Amino acid sequence: MGLAQKLLAQFRQPGFNYAAVIFICGICMFLTIDNSAFFSYSLTQWVTVYAMVAAVLILEHFMFQLPPEGNRQSMDSSVYLAAAFAYGASFSLVILVIASAILLIYKRDVVWWKHLLNFSIYSFMIFGASLAYHLLGGAVGPFDVHHLHAYIIALAVYFLVNVVLVGCYYYLLYKGKLYEIIKTILADAFFAYFSTLLLSLVLVILIIDSGLFGLFLLLAVGMLLSHGFRQLFLMYSQMSEKANTDQRTGLFSHSYFEEKLDEHIKRARTENKPMSLALLDLDDFKKYNDAFGHPQGDRLLGFFGQLVKAECEANQLFAARYGGEEFSIIMPGFHKDKAKEFIDGLRKKINDTPFDGVDVFPHGCISFSAGILEVNKESYDKSQLIDWADRALYVAKSKGKNTVFIHGDETHLPQSLEYDLKQIEQQIKIFISKDVYTFKHSKRVCSYAADMADRLQLHEEERRLLVLGALIHDIGKLEIPRDILNKKTKLTNEEWEMVKKHVVWGKEIVLVNEKYKDLVPLVELHHERYDGKGYPHGLKGEEIPRLARLLCIIDSFDAMTTERPYQETKSVPDALQELRRCSGTQFDPELVELFITYIETSVMAAHSEVAAAAQFEI
């Protein structure tokens, strides 16, 4: 049962399936070449075979790294090509079979199917190069300058077959664009490949003229070149690592963190796996700096960074210095509760780790506060995630420090919702003089949003976002000319395109005030459609934040049921019918039903009571 489960797990790997297809095709192609000649090899020929096998294994040992990550290359191709040119494709394939069998036994740390994939790719390369060589008039034997074009085309075919087959493998492994992956290999690995292939021509000349001594000479040159490529790649890696590393703490840098955060968000959404983000802030670090000076403060930062790095590397997490005494940790595969458990464990360990001068801290030890955010389908973009994690960090600080807080667990807001409502209302009052409809519309949508927040039992932070976002959602219309906003007839295409820009202009206006930047998703995305046909980005389904999907429904309902200068007014029942008709296309089907239920049970019921009371009075 265990073996079956292991095989099933491997069959789920795209790399394994690709290897299986290539191996089957490679074996079929291998069998089409006449390999029976090796039964009649002379002792001299077998000595040459084993000498070349030894050369392949030695050059394999001196393998060096090439882009993309995980792509390794050796000079052994020069041996295979030289054998194909001097003795024929079947001779070269015999060397490949023996060398591959030895490597399969010797390199047990490499998964067996990767050995088979490697063997098959080499078979394709040798076969392709030999076929091209013979089709262009090349003959097996000593180097013939008159067939130089045949050698060059054969080398090119060998190279291109390798690039395509390896490129497809990395495409399946890392996704991305196949064209970009192949382009990367071509751009970054061309010189190494060219040197390797050129050596094959040198070996043809040497081995025919000088026998095994010529092979020895080429082997020495190949080892030196391999060592040179190794050193170059090591230098490149060190420079890249230095650029991506914060020198004081040993953690990754802020810019590299932002780059990797994008990658992890994309992967979490694509693979539908959990992911959490944590922001950490050393408590009362300024007091320590003031007491002992900046050099000692820098040593504390380095000490703290190394503790964080050790714990994160042990759990395959990504840790970076975010800036100053703030740090960030990306936790792929971690739900918020698991993330809190890890961060709490890290906090306790750091509390218990002694360091010079910690008596100056209020807690008598090194401590930090942390905010955690679980990335989900409601997450809008990278900056929003960081902002939410930072808000959670702020709450952790406000709770007395040396604590961990999860975004969304707020039982109260550090800011007053009523105060924010008054501030934003003052900003949108300018609509009274320019377009009184938009002002009243925003107030009504805000009222609906407050009721829906209660209905959905949103936590306080979500309630704040929905209510404030509803009030300010049309702020971008301030940029639209008054005559277009108040136009009584149908808008032209150009005018409609200008009206659609209000979401982008609104985003720009909101971002002016740092305090309200978390409202951007509702301002910018409340005209996105569930089917992806909305604007400005054409987001689809759960790519649109949930609160923005809800605001789209509320906004549309109010627009349909109140008088507008360029649209007929619908009755409440007609508007509800329209909402149902557009459920699943323009609107989120789950949220639209909740809103319809709210209108039917609250708004329409209230209207009925008023009507009944009026009739009774008459």
LUMZA-187329 format. One record per residue (C-alpha): x, y, z. Coordinates in steps of 0.02 Angstrom, whole numbers, padded with zeros to 5 digits, always signed. Layout:
residues N
XYZ ...
end
This chain:
residues 618
+00000+00000+00000 +00144+00118+00043 +00227+00090-00126 +00063+00118-00217 +00037+00282-00124 +00212+00339-00168 +00186+00298-00351 +00017+00387-00350 +00098+00541-00273 +00231+00541-00408 +00103+00524-00546 +00025+00685-00481 +00187+00778-00516 +00187+00861-00688 +00375+00835-00699 +00355+00646-00675 +00221+00634-00811 +00329+00735-00929 +00477+00622-00892 +00372+00467-00928 +00318+00533-01099 +00495+00587-01146 +00568+00422-01086 +00447+00316-01188 +00480+00422-01343 +00667+00416-01309 +00667+00226-01294 +00569+00209-01455 +00692+00323-01544 +00840+00232-01465 +00778+00068-01533 +00764+00138-01709 +00953+00161-01716 +01055+00007-01758 +01144-00030-01594 +01193-00209-01636 +01367-00154-01693 +01432-00150-01515 +01429-00342-01512 +01573-00340-01636 +01676-00201-01555 +01862-00235-01544 +01960-00222-01383 +02026-00053-01440 +01850+00010-01471 +01792-00048-01299 +01941+00038-01220 +01888+00198-01311 +01708+00173-01252 +01757+00155-01069 +01882+00297-01080 +01744+00409-01145 +01625+00346-01011 +01756+00392-00881 +01773+00564-00961 +01584+00587-00953 +01579+00540-00768 +01723+00656-00725 +01644+00801-00817 +01478+00758-00736 +01564+00777-00567 +01621+00952-00619 +01443+01004-00662 +01401+01189-00645 +01242+01290-00621 +01148+01385-00757 +00984+01482-00757 +00843+01448-00727 +00857+01393-00545 +00894+01207-00536 +00961+01192-00715 +01134+01115-00708 +01254+01086-00851 +01415+00989-00878 +01541+00976-01019 +01494+00794-01052 +01400+00846-01210 +01568+00875-01295 +01609+00690-01270 +01441+00628-01338 +01450+00740-01490 +01630+00698-01527 +01588+00512-01519 +01441+00538-01637 +01548+00635-01763 +01700+00519-01754 +01619+00347-01729 +01431+00365-01762 +01270+00391-01663 +01261+00209-01602 +01437+00223-01527 +01386+00383-01437 +01226+00302-01371 +01324+00154-01302 +01428+00278-01201 +01267+00362-01144 +01188+00198-01088 +01339+00143-00985 +01366+00316-00907 +01180+00333-00865 +01176+00161-00782 +01326+00205-00673 +01251+00373-00624 +01085+00288-00581 +01178+00176-00458 +01300+00307-00396 +01186+00459-00378 +01049+00385-00270 +01006+00557-00199 +00927+00600-00368 +00751+00531-00399 +00761+00382-00518 +00640+00454-00646 +00749+00609-00665 +00892+00494-00718 +00778+00419-00850 +00723+00594-00906 +00905+00646-00922 +00947+00490-01022 +00801+00518-01141 +00841+00702-01170 +01022+00658-01211 +00959+00523-01330 +00851+00650-01421 +00996+00772-01431 +01120+00644-01498 +00993+00576-01622 +00943+00751-01682 +01123+00810-01703 +01175+00650-01794 +01025+00657-01910 +01058+00838-01954 +01243+00800-01981 +01211+00657-02102 +01071+00747-02196 +01193+00887-02233 +01323+00767-02303 +01430+00741-02149 +01526+00576-02138 +01583+00478-01984 +01770+00489-01959 +01906+00623-01950 +01862+00808-01947 +01828+00872-02123 +01832+01060-02145 +01731+01044-02306 +01583+00988-02199 +01599+01130-02075 +01420+01185-02108 +01359+01010-02062 +01452+01018-01896 +01381+01191-01857 +01201+01143-01898 +01219+00981-01798 +01283+01080-01648 +01137+01202-01665 +01010+01060-01671 +01090+00978-01518 +01078+01143-01424 +00899+01184-01476 +00834+01010-01434 +00909+01030-01261 +00837+01204-01237 +00660+01153-01291 +00652+00992-01190 +00728+01069-01033 +00622+01226-01055 +00461+01123-01061 +00512+01032-00903 +00539+01195-00806 +00378+01264-00877 +00281+01119-00802 +00378+01133-00640 +00366+01321-00611 +00225+01373-00730 +00251+01547-00801 +00270+01571-00989 +00361+01441-01093 +00427+01575-01210 +00502+01672-01064 +00584+01517-00990 +00662+01466-01157 +00718+01645-01186 +00803+01645-01016 +00898+01485-01055 +00950+01550-01225 +01008+01717-01156 +01096+01660-00998 +01164+01490-01049 +01214+01516-01231 +01399+01547-01197 +01415+01394-01086 +01326+01285-01214 +01428+01357-01356 +01592+01320-01266 +01536+01143-01229 +01485+01107-01408 +01642+01186-01481 +01748+01070-01376 +01668+00923-01464 +01748+00976-01629 +01916+00995-01541 +01896+00820-01469 +01857+00746-01641 +02023+00815-01705 +02122+00763-01550 +02052+00588-01529 +02075+00542-01712 +02253+00610-01717 +02313+00573-01539 +02196+00437-01476 +02166+00429-01289 +02298+00561-01255 +02189+00683-01354 +02042+00633-01243 +02149+00668-01089 +02194+00841-01154 +02013+00885-01188 +01963+00818-01017 +02089+00935-00934 +02023+01084-01032 +01843+01036-00994 +01879+01024-00807 +01961+01195-00808 +01814+01272-00901 +01690+01189-00785 +01785+01257-00636 +01784+01430-00715 +01596+01425-00745 +01572+01366-00566 +01668+01514-00499 +01573+01636-00609 +01406+01569-00552 +01464+01570-00371 +01514+01753-00391 +01346+01791-00471 +01253+01702-00330 +01352+01794-00197 +01318+01963-00278 +01133+01921-00297 +01122+01861-00118 +01210+02017-00056 +01089+02128-00151 +00940+02033-00079 +01004+02024+00100 +00999+02152+00239 +01180+02157+00297 +01142+02205+00477 +01021+02063+00518 +01059+01929+00388 +00876+01925+00338 +00811+01965+00165 +00793+02147+00113 +00632+02248+00102 +00633+02255-00089 +00661+02067-00103 +00520+02038+00022 +00400+02137-00089 +00454+02035-00240 +00431+01868-00151 +00266+01923-00074 +00194+01945-00249 +00253+01770-00296 +00181+01690-00138 +00014+01778-00157 -00001+01720-00336 +00047+01541-00289 -00075+01536-00142 -00218+01592-00253 -00172+01477-00397 -00151+01324-00286 -00294+01375-00169 -00182+01353-00017 -00179+01455+00144 -00047+01586+00176 -00018+01711+00314 +00085+01869+00330 +00157+01934+00494 +00233+02103+00534 +00343+02111+00689 +00402+02267+00782 +00534+02267+00920 +00455+02344+01074 +00533+02503+01146 +00686+02492+01034 +00712+02680+01046 +00736+02665+01234 +00875+02539+01205 +00958+02651+01075 +00948+02802+01191 +01021+02703+01336 +01165+02613+01248 +01191+02703+01082 +01160+02654+00901 +01307+02531+00883 +01239+02424+01024 +01064+02446+00952 +01128+02379+00786 +01200+02228+00876 +01029+02196+00954 +00948+02206+00782 +01075+02080+00715 +01048+01965+00863 +00859+01974+00844 +00872+01947+00656 +00975+01789+00677 +00850+01717+00801 +00707+01751+00680 +00806+01682+00534 +00847+01519+00623 +00666+01487+00672 +00597+01533+00501 +00723+01430+00403 +00683+01278+00511 +00500+01297+00458 +00535+01348+00277 +00466+01524+00303 +00525+01684+00221 +00588+01817+00342 +00643+01993+00297 +00688+02157+00379 +00545+02272+00333 +00630+02430+00393 +00704+02502+00553 +00653+02384+00693 +00510+02308+00593 +00518+02133+00517 +00405+02032+00405 +00374+01846+00387 +00285+01760+00241 +00207+01596+00297 +00147+01489+00150 +00031+01348+00201 -00010+01430+00369 -00187+01471+00423 -00200+01620+00541 -00213+01510+00697 -00060+01409+00650 +00031+01571+00609 -00015+01644+00780 +00046+01486+00864 +00214+01499+00774 +00236+01686+00807 +00187+01664+00989 +00315+01525+01006 +00447+01636+00926 +00399+01779+01042 +00414+01669+01197 +00583+01602+01140 +00649+01777+01112 +00579+01832+01282 +00681+01693+01362 +00843+01731+01267 +00963+01842+01366 +01051+01993+01293 +01154+02133+01367 +01054+02279+01434 +00878+02206+01419 +00838+02272+01593 +00802+02439+01511 +00649+02366+01427 +00481+02378+01519 +00460+02189+01506 +00638+02156+01563 +00676+02057+01406 +00682+02071+01217 +00502+02077+01158 +00405+02115+01002 +00227+02148+00950 +00157+02065+00795 +00009+02081+00678 -00049+01932+00574 -00154+01929+00419 -00218+01772+00332 -00219+01798+00144 -00384+01747+00066 -00489+01776-00088 -00546+01942-00018 -00369+02009-00021 -00356+02147-00148 -00172+02181-00177 -00002+02176-00094 -00011+02350-00019 -00182+02312+00057 -00115+02153+00137 +00030+02245+00215 -00086+02384+00274 -00203+02259+00359 -00058+02168+00442 +00007+02337+00500 -00165+02379+00574 -00160+02216+00670 +00015+02262+00730 -00053+02431+00788 -00187+02343+00890 -00055+02227+00966 +00045+02381+01017 -00109+02463+01091 -00143+02309+01197 +00018+02333+01297 +00148+02263+01176 +00236+02092+01182 +00080+02015+01107 +00017+01944+00941 -00144+02000+00859 -00238+01931+00708 -00320+02052+00587 -00509+02031+00595 -00516+01985+00779 -00550+02165+00833 -00683+02184+00966 -00668+02373+00955 -00589+02497+00838 -00445+02608+00886 -00529+02741+00781 -00704+02810+00801 -00820+02762+00658 -00934+02909+00696 -00788+03031+00686 -00731+02958+00519 -00908+02968+00451 -00918+03152+00494 -00749+03187+00415 -00792+03100+00252 -00964+03176+00246 -00884+03348+00255 -00776+03302+00105 -00922+03243-00003 -01034+03393+00042 -00955+03481-00106 -01075+03375-00211 -01220+03478-00143 -01170+03624-00253 -01109+03519-00401 -01225+03368-00402 -01346+03351-00258 -01403+03181-00324 -01230+03104-00296 -01225+03172-00118 -01395+03100-00075 -01356+02938-00166 -01195+02916-00065 -01290+02946+00098 -01424+02817+00052 -01295+02687-00002 -01204+02717+00163 -01366+02686+00258 -01400+02523+00163 -01220+02471+00195 -01236+02499+00383 -01393+02391+00388 -01310+02253+00286 -01157+02258+00399 -01275+02218+00545 -01366+02085+00446 -01204+01997+00396 -01134+02019+00573 -00973+02092+00505 -00834+02120+00629 -00795+02301+00669 -00654+02323+00545 -00758+02256+00400 -00906+02362+00458 -00795+02517+00455 -00731+02477+00280 -00905+02445+00209 -00991+02596+00286 -00852+02721+00249 -00821+02646+00077 -01006+02662+00036 -01008+02845+00089 -00855+02892-00014 -00872+02770-00161 -00919+02904-00289 -00795+03036-00233 -00709+03024-00404 -00861+03105-00486 -00794+03270-00422 -00679+03263-00574 -00823+03245-00698 -00890+03406-00776 -01053+03469-00703 -01144+03466-00871 -01109+03280-00892 -01161+03236-00714 -01327+03329-00735 -01361+03285-00916 -01544+03242-00947 -01519+03145-01108 -01421+02987-01142 -01233+03002-01126 -01123+02988-01281 -00989+02853-01288 -00854+02981-01248 -00954+03048-01100 -00986+02873-01035 -00800+02833-01044 -00767+02989-00940 -00898+02937-00812 -00815+02765-00797 -00652+02849-00749 -00727+02910-00585 -00670+02750-00499 -00488+02783-00544 -00500+02968-00498 -00585+02917-00335 -00441+02802-00293 -00318+02945-00321 -00418+03062-00209 -00432+02933-00068 -00246+02894-00074 -00207+03076-00035 -00260+03041+00144 -00155+02898+00215 -00288+02867+00346 -00417+02807+00220 -00309+02710+00096 -00390+02547+00152 -00552+02608+00071 -00473+02602-00102 -00540+02429-00152 -00721+02486-00125 -00695+02652-00215 -00601+02575-00362 -00693+02409-00383 -00877+02441-00348 -00914+02433-00535 -00827+02266-00565 -00949+02129-00619 -00958+01951-00555 -00941+01886-00735 -00784+01989-00767 -00864+02116-00884 -00853+02265-00768 -00725+02403-00751 -00589+02463-00725 -00493+02296-00718 -00618+02165-00776 -00597+02063-00617 -00706+01908-00603 -00795+01815-00463 -00698+01804-00303 -00555+01903-00377 -00663+02052-00325 -00658+02083-00136 -00818+02029-00050 -00861+02201+00017 -00839+02276-00156 -00957+02144-00227 -01085+02190-00094 -01065+02376-00127 -01095+02345-00312 -01266+02271-00269 -01313+02411-00150 -01254+02546-00270 -01351+02470-00416 -01511+02450-00314 -01511+02630-00257 -01470+02690-00433 -01619+02594-00501 -01744+02651-00368 -01704+02837-00361 -01721+02971-00491 -01569+02994-00601 -01541+03119-00742 -01505+02988-00876 -01603+02835-00821 -01785+02791-00785 -01831+02752-00605 -01885+02574-00561 -02004+02523-00422 -01929+02422-00279 -02008+02257-00342 -01944+02292-00518 -01771+02330-00450 -01770+02168-00351 -01822+02074-00507 -01677+02154-00599 -01557+02102-00461 -01616+01923-00476 -01602+01928-00665 -01421+01985-00653 -01376+01863-00514 -01221+01767-00566 -01180+01888-00707 -01168+02064-00636 -01192+02019-00454 -01128+01890-00330 -01273+01764-00319 -01251+01732-00133 -01237+01914-00082 -01379+01972-00196 -01499+01849-00113 -01449+01912+00059 -01479+02091+00003 -01646+02049-00077 -01701+01964+00084 -01650+02120+00181 -01750+02234+00064 -01903+02122+00068 -01904+02099+00257 -01852+02274+00309 -01872+02409+00178 -02030+02345+00091 -02108+02295+00257 -02079+02471+00324 -02159+02546+00167 -02310+02431+00189 -02333+02485+00370 -02325+02668+00322 -02452+02642+00182 -02568+02545+00298 -02558+02681+00430 -02598+02815+00302 -02748+02718+00240 -02809+02694+00419 -02797+02881+00452 -02901+02919+00297 
end
